Structure formats: structure tokens, C-alpha cells
Amino acid sequence: MLQIAFIRENQEQVIKGLAKRNLDVTEVLSEVLALDEKRRATQVELDNVLAESNKLSKSIGELMKSGEKAKAELIKEKTSNLREQSKELTEQLNQVSAELTEKLYTLPNVPTDIVPAGKDADDNITVHQHGEIPTLHEGALPHWELAKKYDLIDFELGNKITGAGFPVYKGKGARLQRALISYFLDKNTAAGYKEYQVPHVINEASGFGTGQLPDKEGQMYHIGVDDLYLIPTAEVPITNMFRDVLLQESDFPILCTGYTPCFRREAGSYGAHVRGLNRLHQFDKVEIVRIEHPDRSYEALDGMVEHVQELLHELKLPYRILRLCGGDMGFTSALTYDFEVFSTAQDRWLEISSVSNFETFQANRLKLRFKDKTGKSQLAHTLNGSSLALPRVLAGILENYQTPEGIVIPEVLRPYTGFDIID
């Protein structure tokens, strides 16, 4: 959530920044600022009434002691009226504050300066590309055919048990999946990230804390009886560990990692681009989260990008990094880099990671603050990244490492799988 003080002091910057997202927020900001002005005026009026009431209340005892009972009774009546007035003002303040918060929840984060304006993925900028795209043998197959040929993943069985988008991993497919999870966690912890195992369901406050609610409510699985949500990513429970926390500067940086299944309702379209592992309702992902001092968050973002690059270098998968345009960025992000791996059999790029800096946007919702050297309380910066999302990494490995003899296992994963080839 944007800070109201920031909007008040930087209205034109906010309008210009959100225009990169193809949003005209001029009218909304006018409403926000009007509500803010009303809220502040009501707060001042309430404070004055309370101060007057307290002052008069103190004088009642003195008047009673001096025998001025009639005057004391008049003041009692006046303080009673002031208390009634303060009650009405408190109700007005609560109402206007709620209206203001509701308006602020509708505003996405302001993209940072280097984010390009744009409507959709076609306007993203490729900032780096690495690795040679392999030439596959004649008769090479897409991963969903390979999964069937080698009995690695059963999409029909998952459909039987649950529905489309819930695959069943089998045999060496399940072991390769587990190998990737262990490898990613080991790499993350070796890089200084502390591992957490977190709940796979969250309450509403956690959804609001990281910005999934109300923006992505339609994409989340809701457990109605308990009013809980299945997590769309480990970012949500991990980041919410720091909700309502006051840190010290010495606590930075805070590095967290965790593996969870992820659940997304995402309305399905049809065709080859969503076949197999390309788009699922349940998938596995290893996440990295950082809580940073505002002065060092973009240095931290660069470090996270380099860390994800190292994973892909070791897996020897061709990839590219995109700087997302305003129209393709997530609601909460100030800057996002997407990683895409090239799927040779499908002849297309597949997104496998997003690494983002949210600056103070999530921290403002979370009330995640720290005391600076002067003792002043400030909002921290939050960041997160996929490290990595498994389905499309697995798809890339199956397709890019296929040979006429079978699917070769990337060397870095062999200590985890216990086998060198799927044949």
C-alpha cells in the first residue's frame, strides 16, 4: 500500500509512475487526498475536544473542594457533552479512515524509474541472455509426451483425483522433482538464506499483508468454513512472519528461503501453451525472501538476480532475463526481473522466476518497521524471488536434455537423483 504522506507530497510523481501501468489515477488520487484532508481535520477536532474535556475534568475536583458545587455541576454537564461529541467524532474518524484505506488498497505500487512503460509482455526489455539453444535430434518430443513415454508424470490420473492442473509425479519423475527441491534449498542456504517450513494456508490478514488481497482474490483457493486461503506462493507466509514487527538496523539483512506447494485458480485457456507443465493449479516452488534496509534493497535485488543466474548456469539451461514493463508487472512490485528458460521442443520461452523489489509497499501493509540510528521508526523494504519454480524448469530439463537414448540428468542434480539418465 502506498503511504498517504508520499502521495500527498508526490502527487504528480505517483500519477506519472502509475501511467506506466496504463492507469490514470488522477481522479482516484483526488478522492484519496480529499479523504486524507477530512481525516486529518477530524483528528484535529477530536484532539481539541479531548484536550478540553480533560482540562475541564481536572477542574471539577478543585471546584468541589472549594465549595463551588453549582459551578462544578455546570462543568460536569459540559464535559458530558464533550464526551458525546468525542464519541461522534471518533465514529466519523473511523469511517473516513476506513474509506481512505479502502481507496489506498486499490492503488498498485509505483514503478521505479528504470521500469519501461508498456501494455503487456511484448513491451518487456531483454537485459541478458545466456546459453546456446541445443539442437535436438529428429523426432524430439515436448515434455508432456516425454512424461508419458517414460512414465514420469500422469496428467490424466491427476485429473481423475482432483481435476485439470493437478499432475501426479511418478517414479523417476517424482525423484527428479524432489532432487530439484533439495538442490535449490541447498544452494539457497549455502548463500546465507535461512530455511523455513511454513503453513500452506493463510488467514485474510496475511493475504492483505503481502498484497494478494484484494487484488488477486479471484486467483486464490478459499476455504470458506475457516475463512482461510491456500497459498499462491511461499512469499506470503514467509513475509508475513514479519508482520507487526519492529526491527533494529543491526537485524538487516534478513534472508529467508522455503519450499511449498503453490495453489492458483488461474482461469485456464487452452492450447499447446498451457499443456503439460506449462500452467498448473498446484505446483512446487522454492522461494527466497529478503527484508532489507531501504538504502541497500536494490543492491540486494541485484544479488538475488545473480543467485538465480547461478542456479541456471549449473543446470546448463539457456535462459534470458527480462525487465518487466509497467503493464506486465505485479500489483505490489516496484521493479521485477523475469527469468525465462528456453523450451527447445516447444520452441518458446517459459517463465521460471520473478525477482522483485516491493520497496515499502508490502511493509506499509504489514507494519514492518525498523528503528534507524536516530531512533526514528521507518518502513523496511521487502523483496522476493522464485529460486526456482519447478514445473517449467522440469519441462526445460526434459526437453533440452532429451537424446535418442533417453533424458540425461544435469550433472549437478545427479547426487540428488541417484541416476544419470531416464531411459
Buried (B, 14 or more C-beta within 10 A) or exposed (E): BBBBEBBBEBBEEBBEBBBBBEBEBEEBBEEBBEBBEBBBEBBEBBEEBBEBBEEBBEBBEEBBEEEBEEBBEBBBEBBEEBBEBBEEBBEBBEEBBEBBBEBBBEBBBBBBEEBBBBEEBEBBEEEEBEBEEBEBEEEBBBBBBBBBEBEBBBBEEBBEEEEBBBBBBBEBBEBBBBBBBBBBBEBBEEBEBEEBEBEBBBBBEBBBBBBBBBBBEEEBBBEEEEEBBBBBBBBBBBBBBBBEBEBEEEBBBBBBBBBBEBBBBBEEEEEEEBBBBBBBBBBBBBBBBBBBBBEBBBEBBEBBBEBBBEBBEBBBBBBBBBBBBBBBBBBBBBBBBBBBBBBBBBEEBBBBBBBBBBBBBBBBBBBBBBBBEEEEEBBBBBBBBBBBBBBBBBBBBBBBBBEEEBBBBBEBBBEBBEEEBBE
